[in-house]
Amino acid sequence: MMINLSMTAAAEDISAYRTYGEVKRRDALIYDLRDLFIREKNLAEYMEKLTNLDGDDCRFIINECKKKKIDPFIVLGVIKRESNFDPKAEGAAGERGLGQLMGNTAKVVAENLGYVYDADKLFDSRYNLKITITQIAYLMNLYGNDVHKALTAYNRGQQGLEDHMASNSGSDAAVSEYSAKVVQFAQQYREDAYRAANVN
């Protein structure tokens, strides 16, 4: 039996002699993916220590924020301000869970996601986080990524944002005590996470 070695040798030649540019691009992609994995792992560990949520919930926040293209530190700032990271928190007006969602808002967001709405599920951290992050992303998109408009609307509702802006003037009319505090938390957490990653 005769084997055609010339075809095997040609295939080896093609695979062995990749261009320098192809090798550099491949290596760069490998390093970028490795760095992204390390950054996300460090961020999840930081979130777990900060919030006392379990690791799966922290990774869920990171993944949802990536999908929705929003800053995970803003989400951390919101849930700190709303519930102090307590999944069982309940507000005087009936707000529930990590994002302190009101039933009328949560119901619309849940149904838009194709979820069955159940007010008691707002105490489930993953269900609440999905709705909270979706609502923040919706408002960020609605207001052209203006973080203060989005956060003030998250806190006061869209009409509440309009009323707030009507009673204030200037370029920072959308800034509220709420939005400023969330942004302050987000900046603090971003700096702390960066420091923690560079210590390890």
Backbone as a chain_set.jsonl record, in Angstrom:
{"seq": "MMINLSMTAAAEDISAYRTYGEVKRRDALIYDLRDLFIREKNLAEYMEKLTNLDGDDCRFIINECKKKKIDPFIVLGVIKRESNFDPKAEGAAGERGLGQLMGNTAKVVAENLGYVYDADKLFDSRYNLKITITQIAYLMNLYGNDVHKALTAYNRGQQGLEDHMASNSGSDAAVSEYSAKVVQFAQQYREDAYRAANVN", "coords": {"N": [[0.845, -1.172, 0.0], [0.549, 2.203, -0.836], [1.334, 5.372, 0.419], [0.421, 8.709, 0.035], [2.736, 10.828, 0.569], [3.443, 13.371, -0.142], [1.205, 15.075, -0.065], [0.67, 15.186, 2.673], [3.032, 16.338, 3.599], [2.86, 18.822, 2.342], [0.636, 19.906, 3.618], [1.644, 20.1, 6.199], [3.664, 21.949, 5.736], [2.169, 24.252, 5.114], [0.789, 24.727, 7.546], [2.923, 25.053, 9.269], [4.244, 27.287, 8.439], [3.08, 29.88, 9.076], [2.245, 33.303, 8.614], [4.166, 35.97, 10.031], [2.593, 38.089, 10.925], [0.069, 36.848, 11.272], [0.627, 35.11, 13.402], [1.31, 36.949, 15.408], [-1.173, 38.286, 15.693], [-2.786, 36.153, 16.558], [-1.5, 35.496, 18.996], [-1.823, 37.923, 20.361], [-4.6, 37.981, 20.641], [-4.964, 35.748, 22.3], [-3.612, 36.62, 24.62], [-5.179, 38.875, 25.223], [-7.658, 37.662, 25.788], [-6.934, 36.11, 27.989], [-6.193, 38.15, 29.802], [-8.659, 39.461, 30.054], [-10.173, 37.424, 31.252], [-8.785, 37.19, 33.702], [-9.167, 39.792, 34.755], [-11.983, 39.821, 35.029], [-12.321, 37.719, 36.821], [-10.962, 38.734, 39.068], [-12.591, 40.974, 39.514], [-15.055, 39.75, 40.135], [-14.356, 38.453, 42.51], [-13.762, 40.676, 44.108], [-16.309, 41.913, 44.155], [-17.76, 39.959, 45.513], [-16.644, 40.038, 48.1], [-17.28, 42.686, 48.756], [-20.124, 42.833, 48.629], [-21.229, 40.584, 49.848], [-22.764, 38.866, 48.386], [-23.282, 35.722, 46.672], [-20.732, 34.031, 44.716], [-21.706, 33.243, 42.192], [-23.808, 35.042, 41.753], [-22.369, 37.412, 41.606], [-20.784, 36.984, 39.323], [-22.867, 36.84, 37.561], [-23.812, 39.502, 37.564], [-21.606, 40.773, 36.329], [-21.61, 39.501, 33.784], [-24.183, 40.179, 32.79], [-23.954, 42.958, 32.684], [-21.941, 43.19, 30.77], [-23.298, 42.158, 28.53], [-25.307, 44.064, 28.274], [-23.851, 46.297, 27.957], [-23.154, 48.125, 30.019], [-21.771, 49.871, 32.852], [-20.487, 47.917, 35.394], [-19.873, 48.924, 37.898], [-21.572, 51.058, 38.277], [-23.959, 49.676, 38.565], [-23.368, 48.329, 40.965], [-23.217, 50.602, 42.59], [-25.888, 51.462, 42.508], [-27.266, 49.278, 43.754], [-26.076, 49.333, 46.233], [-26.883, 51.86, 47.183], [-29.648, 51.532, 47.11], [-30.367, 49.163, 48.599], [-28.357, 48.483, 50.31], [-26.995, 46.194, 49.588], [-28.656, 44.096, 50.362], [-30.56, 41.375, 49.697], [-33.074, 40.87, 50.714], [-34.23, 43.23, 51.391], [-36.819, 45.601, 52.051], [-38.752, 48.304, 51.13], [-40.536, 51.204, 52.456], [-42.566, 51.958, 50.73], [-43.124, 49.667, 49.412], [-41.062, 48.752, 47.809], [-38.743, 46.309, 46.62], [-36.084, 43.981, 47.298], [-32.675, 43.772, 45.954], [-32.394, 45.875, 44.033], [-34.438, 47.444, 44.867], [-37.002, 47.488, 43.591], [-40.067, 48.751, 42.379], [-43.335, 47.372, 42.207], [-44.93, 48.048, 39.901], [-43.07, 48.894, 37.972], [-41.271, 46.7, 37.897], [-42.954, 44.645, 37.007], [-43.579, 45.328, 34.328], [-40.995, 45.305, 33.162], [-40.217, 42.644, 33.673], [-42.172, 41.23, 32.181], [-41.548, 42.164, 29.619], [-39.124, 40.906, 29.32], [-39.99, 38.377, 29.029], [-40.535, 36.954, 31.266], [-42.397, 35.397, 33.899], [-44.198, 37.408, 36.01], [-43.741, 37.799, 39.436], [-44.244, 39.094, 42.474], [-43.049, 38.25, 44.868], [-40.769, 37.018, 43.964], [-39.023, 39.051, 43.627], [-37.408, 39.163, 45.783], [-35.592, 37.256, 45.264], [-32.284, 37.064, 44.453], [-31.065, 36.778, 41.859], [-33.201, 37.053, 40.027], [-34.076, 39.623, 40.693], [-31.744, 41.11, 40.139], [-31.522, 40.743, 37.361], [-33.773, 42.145, 36.414], [-33.298, 44.689, 37.521], [-30.798, 45.435, 36.321], [-31.544, 45.356, 33.643], [-33.442, 47.429, 33.596], [-31.839, 49.656, 34.281], [-30.101, 49.641, 32.067], [-31.939, 50.104, 30.014], [-32.774, 52.721, 30.643], [-30.33, 54.085, 30.453], [-29.863, 53.819, 27.718], [-32.147, 55.134, 26.732], [-31.685, 57.76, 27.548], [-29.401, 58.505, 26.174], [-26.965, 57.546, 27.254], [-26.483, 59.281, 29.353], [-25.555, 59.367, 32.477], [-26.515, 60.599, 34.828], [-29.119, 61.436, 34.175], [-30.256, 58.911, 33.646], [-29.977, 57.605, 36.149], [-31.352, 59.329, 37.899], [-33.887, 59.1, 36.797], [-34.265, 56.388, 37.284], [-34.552, 56.41, 40.023], [-36.64, 58.301, 40.517], [-38.513, 57.922, 38.564], [-39.563, 58.421, 35.126], [-41.155, 60.706, 34.674], [-40.664, 61.975, 37.063], [-37.971, 62.617, 36.705], [-38.23, 64.531, 34.647], [-39.671, 66.522, 36.028], [-37.825, 67.151, 38.021], [-35.707, 68.184, 36.484], [-36.985, 70.377, 35.389], [-37.231, 72.02, 37.562], [-34.679, 72.742, 38.074], [-31.766, 74.385, 36.76], [-29.374, 74.852, 34.085], [-26.42, 73.053, 32.916], [-26.162, 70.82, 34.471], [-28.67, 69.958, 35.266], [-29.933, 67.492, 35.487], [-28.65, 66.185, 37.492], [-29.026, 64.684, 40.586], [-29.401, 64.323, 44.153], [-29.477, 61.61, 44.601], [-28.402, 60.479, 42.162], [-25.832, 61.562, 42.217], [-24.792, 60.372, 44.525], [-24.813, 57.627, 43.848], [-23.008, 57.633, 41.699], [-20.761, 58.459, 43.079], [-20.365, 56.244, 44.825], [-19.866, 54.316, 42.811], [-17.468, 55.245, 41.675], [-15.767, 55.047, 43.874], [-15.821, 52.241, 44.312], [-14.741, 51.349, 41.895], [-12.106, 52.337, 42.061], [-11.247, 50.998, 44.41], [-11.44, 48.319, 43.589], [-9.576, 48.271, 41.556], [-7.226, 48.8, 43.005], [-7.209, 46.532, 44.682], [-6.874, 44.499, 42.786], [-4.327, 45.045, 41.899], [-2.775, 44.641, 44.106], [-2.753, 41.951, 44.532]], "CA": [[0.0, 0.0, 0.0], [1.377, 3.394, -0.977], [0.748, 6.561, 1.037], [0.858, 9.934, -0.643], [3.397, 11.671, 1.575], [3.597, 14.746, -0.617], [0.064, 15.861, 0.414], [0.867, 15.391, 4.111], [4.135, 17.301, 3.75], [2.371, 20.145, 1.93], [-0.239, 20.393, 4.697], [2.515, 20.502, 7.303], [4.336, 23.184, 5.331], [1.214, 25.367, 5.219], [0.51, 25.03, 8.948], [4.153, 25.42, 9.973], [4.76, 28.584, 7.995], [2.128, 30.988, 9.17], [2.943, 34.581, 8.52], [4.49, 36.603, 11.31], [1.418, 38.882, 11.317], [-0.974, 35.947, 11.784], [1.069, 34.621, 14.713], [1.173, 38.075, 16.347], [-2.608, 38.516, 15.952], [-3.26, 35.041, 17.382], [-0.94, 35.652, 20.346], [-2.465, 39.093, 20.977], [-5.949, 37.56, 21.021], [-4.821, 34.851, 23.457], [-3.275, 37.447, 25.787], [-6.346, 39.704, 25.547], [-8.656, 36.806, 26.431], [-6.41, 35.767, 29.314], [-6.297, 39.339, 30.649], [-10.078, 39.674, 30.33], [-10.556, 36.401, 32.229], [-8.196, 37.561, 35.0], [-9.864, 40.993, 35.251], [-13.337, 39.449, 35.454], [-12.174, 36.892, 38.029], [-10.633, 39.675, 40.152], [-13.772, 41.801, 39.779], [-16.039, 38.906, 40.816], [-13.883, 38.264, 43.889], [-13.951, 41.958, 44.792], [-17.75, 42.087, 44.373], [-18.202, 39.003, 46.529], [-16.247, 40.585, 49.405], [-18.001, 43.948, 48.986], [-21.578, 42.721, 48.719], [-21.64, 39.335, 50.509], [-23.539, 38.012, 47.479], [-22.444, 34.583, 46.321], [-19.911, 34.204, 43.526], [-22.522, 33.118, 40.98], [-24.529, 36.309, 41.569], [-21.382, 38.424, 41.187], [-20.474, 36.717, 37.917], [-24.085, 37.184, 36.821], [-23.782, 40.964, 37.384], [-20.577, 41.084, 35.324], [-22.051, 39.036, 32.468], [-25.329, 40.986, 32.35], [-23.447, 44.296, 32.342], [-21.255, 43.052, 29.486], [-24.321, 42.005, 27.491], [-26.077, 45.303, 28.132], [-22.877, 47.367, 27.744], [-23.2, 49.136, 31.077], [-20.701, 49.826, 33.842], [-20.908, 47.15, 36.573], [-19.719, 49.717, 39.115], [-22.822, 51.821, 38.427], [-24.931, 48.721, 39.128], [-23.012, 48.188, 42.387], [-23.618, 51.84, 43.26], [-27.351, 51.459, 42.648], [-27.752, 48.332, 44.762], [-25.603, 49.827, 47.536], [-27.753, 52.974, 47.577], [-31.038, 51.089, 47.255], [-30.637, 48.096, 49.571], [-27.135, 48.151, 51.036], [-26.661, 44.83, 49.155], [-29.504, 43.132, 51.071], [-31.578, 40.855, 48.778], [-34.384, 40.793, 51.373], [-34.65, 44.585, 51.78], [-38.158, 46.012, 51.634], [-38.953, 49.716, 51.413], [-41.823, 51.613, 53.027], [-43.57, 52.061, 49.666], [-43.271, 48.356, 48.781], [-39.901, 48.413, 46.985], [-38.24, 45.003, 47.066], [-34.863, 43.355, 46.83], [-31.416, 44.482, 45.765], [-32.596, 47.121, 43.295], [-35.612, 48.12, 45.43], [-37.925, 47.684, 42.475], [-41.499, 48.88, 42.626], [-44.075, 46.357, 41.465], [-45.402, 48.467, 38.578], [-41.911, 48.887, 37.067], [-40.751, 45.333, 37.791], [-43.896, 43.832, 36.223], [-43.397, 45.659, 32.909], [-39.672, 44.831, 32.736], [-40.254, 41.176, 33.677], [-42.975, 40.765, 31.045], [-40.766, 42.449, 28.409], [-38.082, 39.878, 29.264], [-40.624, 37.076, 28.842], [-40.615, 36.297, 32.57], [-43.644, 35.473, 34.648], [-43.966, 38.333, 37.12], [-44.156, 37.359, 40.773], [-43.676, 40.09, 43.396], [-42.197, 37.593, 45.863], [-39.485, 36.675, 43.345], [-38.136, 40.215, 43.706], [-36.458, 38.879, 46.859], [-34.598, 36.337, 44.703], [-31.252, 37.992, 43.984], [-30.823, 36.695, 40.42], [-34.385, 37.624, 39.361], [-34.049, 41.064, 40.94], [-30.61, 41.677, 39.403], [-31.85, 40.752, 35.922], [-34.717, 43.237, 36.162], [-32.618, 45.94, 37.856], [-29.796, 45.749, 35.29], [-32.288, 45.636, 32.405], [-34.041, 48.759, 33.727], [-30.757, 50.644, 34.199], [-29.646, 49.66, 30.671], [-33.0, 50.76, 29.236], [-32.728, 54.168, 30.91], [-29.089, 54.605, 29.874], [-30.101, 53.907, 26.277], [-33.176, 56.157, 26.51], [-31.133, 59.094, 27.787], [-28.141, 58.694, 25.47], [-25.85, 57.245, 28.17], [-26.323, 60.311, 30.382], [-25.689, 58.575, 33.696], [-27.33, 61.299, 35.822], [-30.528, 61.324, 33.752], [-30.691, 57.518, 33.825], [-30.081, 57.281, 37.575], [-32.434, 60.123, 38.486], [-35.126, 58.466, 36.339], [-34.399, 55.112, 38.002], [-34.997, 56.729, 41.379], [-37.862, 59.114, 40.584], [-39.382, 57.671, 37.417], [-39.273, 59.312, 34.008], [-41.804, 61.996, 34.923], [-39.919, 62.576, 38.173], [-36.781, 63.237, 36.119], [-38.66, 65.754, 33.954], [-40.007, 67.516, 37.056], [-36.564, 67.546, 38.666], [-34.961, 69.03, 35.551], [-37.726, 71.633, 35.215], [-37.023, 72.867, 38.743], [-33.25, 73.067, 38.119], [-31.316, 74.942, 35.485], [-27.965, 74.641, 33.798], [-26.023, 71.81, 32.25], [-26.251, 69.696, 35.41], [-30.045, 69.923, 35.78], [-30.352, 66.107, 35.748], [-27.951, 65.668, 38.672], [-29.817, 64.67, 41.817], [-28.657, 63.78, 45.299], [-29.416, 60.166, 44.37], [-27.459, 60.138, 41.091], [-24.485, 61.928, 42.666], [-24.345, 59.369, 45.497], [-24.538, 56.386, 43.127], [-21.766, 57.847, 40.954], [-19.689, 58.476, 44.096], [-20.127, 54.837, 45.181], [-19.278, 53.63, 41.653], [-16.07, 55.666, 41.56], [-15.043, 54.449, 45.007], [-15.68, 50.808, 44.083], [-13.814, 51.174, 40.775], [-10.748, 52.562, 42.588], [-10.935, 49.912, 45.352], [-11.259, 47.082, 42.812], [-8.282, 48.42, 40.852], [-6.178, 48.627, 44.013], [-7.224, 45.128, 45.12], [-6.318, 43.675, 41.704], [-2.886, 45.305, 41.773], [-2.086, 44.156, 45.304], [-2.617, 40.485, 44.387]], "C": [[0.893, 1.238, 0.0], [0.653, 4.601, -0.386], [1.298, 7.785, 0.323], [1.421, 10.897, 0.394], [3.5, 13.126, 1.139], [2.441, 15.622, -0.141], [0.212, 16.161, 1.895], [1.955, 16.431, 4.347], [3.673, 18.7, 3.388], [1.48, 20.738, 3.016], [0.586, 20.86, 5.876], [3.226, 21.809, 6.979], [3.421, 24.396, 5.511], [0.994, 25.74, 6.68], [1.747, 25.525, 9.685], [4.616, 26.828, 9.619], [3.669, 29.643, 7.951], [2.914, 32.288, 9.085], [3.155, 35.142, 9.92], [3.293, 37.4, 11.839], [0.31, 38.02, 11.887], [-0.634, 35.459, 13.181], [0.908, 35.733, 15.756], [-0.289, 38.332, 16.704], [-3.178, 37.42, 16.847], [-2.788, 35.201, 18.819], [-1.588, 36.821, 21.079], [-3.871, 38.745, 21.459], [-5.904, 36.67, 22.256], [-4.536, 35.667, 24.711], [-4.448, 38.326, 26.206], [-7.408, 38.886, 26.278], [-8.22, 36.411, 27.84], [-6.558, 36.953, 30.272], [-7.747, 39.634, 31.023], [-10.564, 38.686, 31.383], [-10.046, 36.778, 33.623], [-8.909, 38.769, 35.591], [-11.251, 40.648, 35.77], [-13.303, 38.594, 36.716], [-11.882, 37.784, 39.235], [-11.845, 40.519, 40.53], [-14.828, 40.998, 40.534], [-15.642, 38.677, 42.276], [-14.056, 39.54, 44.711], [-15.43, 42.165, 45.126], [-18.255, 41.187, 45.503], [-17.863, 39.516, 47.932], [-17.043, 41.833, 49.76], [-19.456, 43.723, 49.363], [-22.087, 41.58, 49.597], [-22.626, 38.52, 49.672], [-22.658, 36.817, 47.12], [-21.758, 34.824, 44.976], [-20.705, 34.127, 42.235], [-23.291, 34.407, 40.703], [-23.58, 37.405, 41.088], [-20.993, 38.229, 39.728], [-21.671, 37.042, 37.024], [-24.129, 38.694, 36.556], [-22.805, 41.332, 36.271], [-21.061, 40.7, 33.928], [-23.223, 39.842, 31.926], [-24.877, 42.387, 31.936], [-22.692, 44.265, 31.022], [-22.271, 42.975, 28.347], [-25.026, 43.323, 27.203], [-25.183, 46.525, 27.913], [-23.031, 48.507, 28.755], [-22.118, 48.85, 32.121], [-21.159, 49.028, 35.067], [-20.768, 47.927, 37.874], [-20.927, 50.619, 39.349], [-23.893, 50.915, 39.031], [-24.637, 48.501, 40.614], [-23.424, 49.417, 43.173], [-25.117, 51.902, 43.5], [-27.783, 50.513, 43.762], [-27.22, 48.665, 46.159], [-26.574, 50.886, 48.048], [-29.177, 52.496, 47.875], [-31.24, 50.151, 48.442], [-29.468, 47.768, 50.481], [-26.766, 46.672, 50.828], [-27.475, 43.748, 49.875], [-30.618, 42.638, 50.144], [-32.983, 40.829, 49.383], [-34.909, 42.168, 51.798], [-36.042, 44.895, 51.227], [-38.376, 47.453, 52.081], [-40.358, 50.01, 51.913], [-42.922, 51.665, 51.971], [-43.744, 50.742, 48.911], [-42.141, 47.969, 47.844], [-39.284, 47.129, 47.531], [-36.888, 44.653, 46.471], [-33.695, 44.289, 46.607], [-31.589, 45.836, 45.089], [-33.784, 47.926, 43.78], [-36.625, 48.496, 44.352], [-39.363, 47.809, 42.968], [-42.223, 47.875, 41.727], [-44.474, 46.778, 40.062], [-44.262, 48.495, 37.555], [-41.432, 47.458, 36.824], [-41.642, 44.469, 36.906], [-43.699, 44.066, 34.732], [-42.07, 45.103, 32.395], [-39.672, 43.307, 32.654], [-41.016, 40.652, 32.464], [-42.255, 41.027, 29.72], [-39.637, 41.44, 28.219], [-38.655, 38.484, 28.997], [-40.715, 36.275, 30.129], [-42.039, 36.371, 33.097], [-43.369, 36.385, 35.839], [-44.541, 37.755, 38.406], [-43.465, 38.294, 41.759], [-42.736, 39.45, 44.413], [-40.829, 37.211, 45.291], [-38.524, 37.868, 43.345], [-37.144, 40.076, 44.865], [-35.406, 37.847, 46.437], [-33.53, 37.197, 44.025], [-31.081, 37.952, 42.466], [-31.969, 37.321, 39.626], [-34.365, 39.147, 39.486], [-32.921, 41.73, 40.149], [-30.91, 41.766, 37.91], [-32.754, 41.937, 35.604], [-34.055, 44.59, 36.43], [-31.654, 46.353, 36.752], [-30.484, 46.074, 33.967], [-32.893, 47.033, 32.45], [-32.976, 49.852, 33.631], [-30.286, 50.773, 32.75], [-30.661, 50.358, 29.769], [-32.922, 52.279, 29.41], [-31.451, 54.799, 30.357], [-29.254, 54.781, 28.364], [-31.077, 55.033, 25.954], [-32.602, 57.565, 26.605], [-29.723, 59.266, 27.221], [-26.908, 58.523, 26.339], [-25.528, 58.39, 29.135], [-26.618, 59.641, 31.727], [-26.581, 59.27, 34.725], [-28.814, 61.277, 35.444], [-31.049, 59.918, 34.022], [-30.907, 57.196, 35.295], [-31.197, 58.066, 38.253], [-33.783, 59.55, 38.067], [-35.339, 57.124, 37.022], [-35.003, 55.36, 39.379], [-36.376, 57.384, 41.429], [-38.904, 58.755, 39.529], [-39.091, 58.699, 36.334], [-39.926, 60.68, 34.184], [-41.108, 62.722, 36.067], [-38.636, 63.232, 37.699], [-37.157, 64.544, 35.437], [-38.969, 66.863, 34.958], [-38.748, 68.049, 37.728], [-35.783, 68.509, 37.774], [-35.657, 70.375, 35.347], [-37.486, 72.584, 36.381], [-35.547, 73.232, 38.944], [-32.848, 73.644, 36.771], [-29.841, 74.635, 35.294], [-27.69, 73.286, 33.209], [-26.12, 70.592, 33.163], [-27.642, 69.558, 36.023], [-30.498, 68.516, 36.142], [-29.706, 65.532, 36.995], [-28.865, 65.793, 39.883], [-28.927, 64.168, 42.946], [-28.443, 62.279, 45.106], [-28.343, 59.822, 43.33], [-26.025, 60.45, 41.506], [-23.933, 60.886, 43.632], [-23.994, 58.05, 44.81], [-23.218, 56.508, 42.357], [-20.573, 57.867, 41.909], [-19.342, 57.055, 44.534], [-19.394, 54.117, 44.044], [-17.799, 53.972, 41.517], [-15.219, 55.055, 42.669], [-14.791, 52.965, 44.77], [-14.706, 50.519, 42.943], [-12.369, 51.303, 41.26], [-10.323, 51.431, 43.528], [-10.652, 48.608, 44.613], [-9.913, 47.12, 42.09], [-7.125, 48.197, 41.833], [-6.068, 47.169, 44.435], [-6.592, 44.23, 44.063], [-4.81, 43.848, 41.605], [-2.084, 44.909, 42.988], [-1.792, 42.671, 45.151], [-1.643, 40.106, 43.298]], "O": [[1.87, 1.31, 0.745], [-0.525, 4.818, -0.672], [2.494, 7.875, 0.046], [0.691, 11.672, 1.012], [3.631, 14.016, 1.979], [2.653, 16.796, 0.161], [-0.087, 17.271, 2.333], [1.809, 17.305, 5.202], [4.048, 19.667, 4.052], [1.558, 21.933, 3.302], [0.283, 21.883, 6.489], [3.375, 22.674, 7.843], [3.852, 25.44, 6.002], [1.007, 26.92, 7.029], [1.641, 26.323, 10.616], [5.3, 27.481, 10.408], [3.384, 30.221, 6.902], [4.091, 32.35, 9.439], [2.422, 34.827, 10.858], [3.012, 37.393, 13.037], [-0.327, 38.398, 12.871], [-1.504, 35.4, 14.05], [0.424, 35.484, 16.86], [-0.616, 38.566, 17.868], [-3.944, 37.694, 17.771], [-3.575, 35.059, 19.755], [-1.872, 36.73, 22.273], [-4.286, 39.156, 22.543], [-6.723, 36.825, 23.162], [-5.149, 35.434, 25.753], [-4.693, 38.509, 27.398], [-7.988, 39.347, 27.261], [-9.03, 36.382, 28.766], [-6.993, 36.787, 31.411], [-8.039, 40.01, 32.158], [-11.287, 39.065, 32.305], [-10.785, 36.694, 34.605], [-9.225, 38.785, 36.78], [-11.655, 41.125, 36.83], [-14.165, 38.732, 37.584], [-12.48, 37.613, 40.298], [-12.104, 40.754, 41.71], [-15.434, 41.509, 41.475], [-16.49, 38.703, 43.168], [-14.452, 39.485, 45.876], [-15.767, 42.547, 46.247], [-19.066, 41.599, 46.332], [-18.689, 39.439, 48.842], [-17.434, 42.024, 50.911], [-19.967, 44.339, 50.298], [-23.236, 41.598, 50.04], [-23.254, 37.592, 50.182], [-21.435, 36.883, 47.247], [-22.152, 35.7, 44.206], [-20.421, 34.856, 41.285], [-23.414, 34.82, 39.55], [-23.953, 38.23, 40.255], [-20.886, 39.2, 38.978], [-21.509, 37.465, 35.879], [-24.449, 39.117, 35.445], [-23.138, 42.11, 35.376], [-20.935, 41.489, 32.991], [-23.261, 40.157, 30.736], [-25.368, 42.934, 30.948], [-22.785, 45.206, 30.233], [-22.122, 43.645, 27.326], [-25.306, 43.658, 26.052], [-25.671, 47.638, 27.712], [-23.038, 49.684, 28.395], [-21.627, 47.727, 32.242], [-22.127, 49.42, 35.719], [-21.46, 47.633, 38.849], [-21.27, 50.911, 40.495], [-24.646, 51.338, 39.908], [-25.557, 48.488, 41.431], [-23.923, 49.303, 44.293], [-25.568, 52.338, 44.559], [-28.577, 50.892, 44.623], [-27.848, 48.316, 47.158], [-27.03, 50.828, 49.19], [-29.828, 53.003, 48.789], [-32.184, 50.326, 49.212], [-29.566, 46.88, 51.328], [-26.297, 45.994, 51.743], [-27.025, 42.607, 49.984], [-31.533, 43.4, 49.831], [-33.972, 40.774, 48.652], [-35.923, 42.256, 52.491], [-36.393, 44.513, 50.111], [-38.208, 47.784, 53.254], [-41.256, 49.174, 51.808], [-44.09, 51.44, 52.286], [-44.43, 50.698, 47.889], [-42.241, 46.959, 47.148], [-39.296, 46.885, 48.737], [-36.582, 44.972, 45.322], [-33.719, 45.449, 47.018], [-31.002, 46.829, 45.518], [-34.118, 48.96, 43.201], [-37.039, 49.648, 44.225], [-39.807, 47.074, 43.85], [-41.768, 47.574, 40.623], [-44.38, 45.983, 39.127], [-44.472, 48.154, 36.391], [-41.214, 47.056, 35.681], [-41.14, 43.648, 36.138], [-43.656, 43.113, 33.954], [-42.019, 44.501, 31.322], [-39.183, 42.739, 31.678], [-40.553, 39.73, 31.792], [-42.335, 40.213, 28.799], [-39.239, 41.152, 27.09], [-37.91, 37.532, 28.768], [-40.945, 35.066, 30.101], [-42.788, 37.294, 32.776], [-42.42, 36.161, 36.59], [-45.678, 37.287, 38.445], [-42.239, 38.287, 41.868], [-41.727, 40.052, 44.78], [-39.851, 37.095, 46.029], [-37.333, 37.699, 43.086], [-36.149, 40.799, 44.917], [-34.447, 37.597, 47.168], [-33.841, 37.973, 43.121], [-30.961, 39.007, 41.843], [-31.73, 38.041, 38.657], [-34.605, 39.866, 38.516], [-33.119, 42.791, 39.557], [-30.581, 42.764, 37.269], [-32.521, 42.652, 34.63], [-34.23, 45.531, 35.655], [-31.687, 47.496, 36.296], [-30.049, 46.973, 33.249], [-32.863, 47.75, 31.45], [-33.192, 50.867, 32.969], [-30.093, 51.884, 32.257], [-30.287, 51.112, 28.87], [-32.996, 53.026, 28.435], [-31.483, 55.92, 29.85], [-28.825, 55.79, 27.806], [-30.86, 55.798, 25.014], [-32.981, 58.453, 25.842], [-28.942, 60.074, 27.724], [-25.927, 59.252, 26.193], [-24.423, 58.457, 29.671], [-27.772, 59.383, 32.069], [-27.335, 58.598, 35.43], [-29.669, 61.115, 36.314], [-32.144, 59.746, 34.557], [-31.91, 56.579, 35.653], [-31.913, 57.522, 39.094], [-34.718, 59.51, 38.867], [-36.477, 56.755, 37.311], [-35.861, 54.606, 39.837], [-37.189, 57.053, 42.293], [-40.041, 59.224, 39.587], [-38.453, 59.72, 36.588], [-39.314, 61.703, 33.876], [-40.978, 63.946, 36.041], [-38.244, 64.278, 38.215], [-36.483, 65.557, 35.624], [-38.573, 68.011, 34.76], [-38.622, 69.248, 37.972], [-35.262, 69.521, 38.245], [-34.995, 71.395, 35.154], [-37.532, 73.803, 36.217], [-35.209, 73.953, 39.883], [-33.515, 73.414, 35.762], [-29.152, 74.214, 36.223], [-28.594, 72.472, 33.022], [-26.157, 69.459, 32.684], [-27.785, 69.101, 37.157], [-31.356, 68.351, 37.01], [-30.154, 64.507, 37.508], [-29.405, 66.862, 40.167], [-27.835, 63.653, 42.71], [-27.374, 61.747, 45.405], [-27.479, 58.981, 43.579], [-25.106, 59.695, 41.188], [-22.751, 60.548, 43.575], [-22.991, 57.423, 45.149], [-22.405, 55.584, 42.368], [-19.502, 57.353, 41.585], [-18.167, 56.696, 44.606], [-18.423, 53.398, 44.28], [-16.974, 53.091, 41.273], [-14.097, 54.606, 42.433], [-13.684, 52.477, 44.997], [-13.936, 49.561, 43.009], [-11.515, 50.485, 40.917], [-9.189, 50.958, 43.463], [-9.728, 47.876, 44.97], [-9.203, 46.117, 42.026], [-6.166, 47.491, 41.523], [-4.966, 46.629, 44.535], [-5.857, 43.301, 44.397], [-4.095, 42.906, 41.265], [-0.856, 44.842, 42.931], [-0.744, 42.182, 45.572], [-1.42, 38.921, 43.054]]}, "num_chains": 1, "name": "protein.A"}
